[in-house]
Amino acid sequence: MENQYIIPSYGRKRHRGLSDAQKNDIHTLYKLYGINDPEKDIPEICAEKLGRKVVLEIGFGNGELLLQQANLHPDMQFIGCDPFENGVVTMLRDIHGRNLQNVHIFKGDARLLLEKLPEQSLRDVYVLFPDPWKKRRHHKRRLLSSKFINKLMQKLSAAGNLMVATDHEGYMLEILANLRTVPNARYCGNKEGLTVKPHCYPGETKYERKALDSGRKCYYLQIRPIHGQQGTDTNPLPTPQYG
Ligand SMILES: C[S@@+](CC[C@H](N)C(=O)[O-])C[C@H]1O[C@@H](n2cnc3c(N)ncnc32)[C@H](O)[C@@H]1O
């Protein structure tokens, strides 16, 4: 699944070429744990009639959080999506080494994967420390546009959560502004402030640790979908707090 018309939201697909061993592993292990044929694989993962809970992590990086969550919740299914092949191969090796049967990898752009997922099929979606594209001329590459948030809301179940974290204040403000234009999304974050992690967040990621270790603030959003008539308890969007 490639779409040349999407502006890439990621920097590069691989770091200095993959070694032969990495190429071999990505080839063989992706057959076992990858989403090779979305039309066939996704219905199996979601198995709606079995009422499976499916969690999607977009941009899993080194994958530690996804592995930890998959280990903790063997009754749930996890989909990890990232086009960065070095991360993908590490993740595939870890899944194989731990014999995890509930993690599925999509090595590509989340926007393409989302098109293939049924409406309201996801329990939670994590987008943790997405590339902030700091330069103004690169802002168009930021992943969390209104259109993308709207699409995510369609894919989340009524009880679902979108969790977005960033250490970039400008990006956080842009996401809040985008949220105001997405009618099917409601902000449900902490009243204590944007820098306090809501309870529903899973553990820490590599980028989060790096940010906190170097003294940068991290911002955490929790967003829930509005389907049909629900949504009367809409939580007003917060005035950003910087403390
Ligand atoms: C800054 S890293 C954060 C990694 C990890 N979430 C963490 O917090 O440590 C952002 C990741 O998002 C991935 N990414 C960027 N655009 C993406 C897209 N459209 N779909 C899926 N992953 C994407 C990048 O390849 C990269 O691995």
The ligand as a Tripos MOL2 file, in Angstrom:
@<TRIPOS>MOLECULE
LIG
   27    29     1     0     0
SMALL
NO_CHARGES

@<TRIPOS>ATOM
      1 C1          9.7160   11.0010   17.2690 C.3       1 LIG1
      2 S1          9.4210    9.3010   16.9550 S.3       1 LIG1
      3 C2          8.5530    8.7780   18.4510 C.3       1 LIG1
      4 C3          8.6650    7.3040   18.6970 C.3       1 LIG1
      5 C4          7.9250    6.7750   19.9460 C.3       1 LIG1
      6 N1          6.4960    6.9770   19.8450 N.3       1 LIG1
      7 C5          8.4390    7.3940   21.2090 C.2       1 LIG1
      8 O1          7.7060    8.1820   21.8360 O.co2     1 LIG1
      9 O2          9.5710    7.0800   21.6040 O.co2     1 LIG1
     10 C6          8.0730    9.3960   15.7800 C.3       1 LIG1
     11 C7          7.8090    8.0860   15.0580 C.3       1 LIG1
     12 O3          6.6410    8.2470   14.2630 O.3       1 LIG1
     13 C8          6.8430    7.5550   13.0360 C.3       1 LIG1
     14 N2          5.9030    8.1160   12.0410 N.ar      1 LIG1
     15 C9          5.9560    9.3240   11.4430 C.ar      1 LIG1
     16 N3          4.9410    9.4590   10.5680 N.ar      1 LIG1
     17 C10         4.2090    8.3000   10.6330 C.ar      1 LIG1
     18 C11         3.0570    7.8390    9.9600 C.ar      1 LIG1
     19 N4          2.4400    8.5840    9.0390 N.pl3     1 LIG1
     20 N5          2.5800    6.6050   10.2590 N.ar      1 LIG1
     21 C12         3.2050    5.8430   11.1780 C.ar      1 LIG1
     22 N6          4.3130    6.2290   11.8520 N.ar      1 LIG1
     23 C13         4.8190    7.4460   11.5800 C.ar      1 LIG1
     24 C14         8.3210    7.8110   12.7310 C.3       1 LIG1
     25 O4          8.8510    6.8810   11.7910 O.3       1 LIG1
     26 C15         8.9380    7.6700   14.1110 C.3       1 LIG1
     27 O5          9.3070    6.3310   14.3920 O.3       1 LIG1
@<TRIPOS>BOND
     1     1     2 1
     2     2     3 1
     3     2    10 1
     4     3     4 1
     5     4     5 1
     6     5     6 1
     7     5     7 1
     8     7     8 2
     9     7     9 1
    10    10    11 1
    11    11    12 1
    12    11    26 1
    13    12    13 1
    14    13    14 1
    15    13    24 1
    16    14    15 ar
    17    14    23 ar
    18    15    16 ar
    19    16    17 ar
    20    17    18 ar
    21    17    23 ar
    22    18    19 1
    23    18    20 ar
    24    20    21 ar
    25    21    22 ar
    26    22    23 ar
    27    24    25 1
    28    24    26 1
    29    26    27 1
@<TRIPOS>SUBSTRUCTURE
     1 LIG1         1 GROUP 0 **** ****
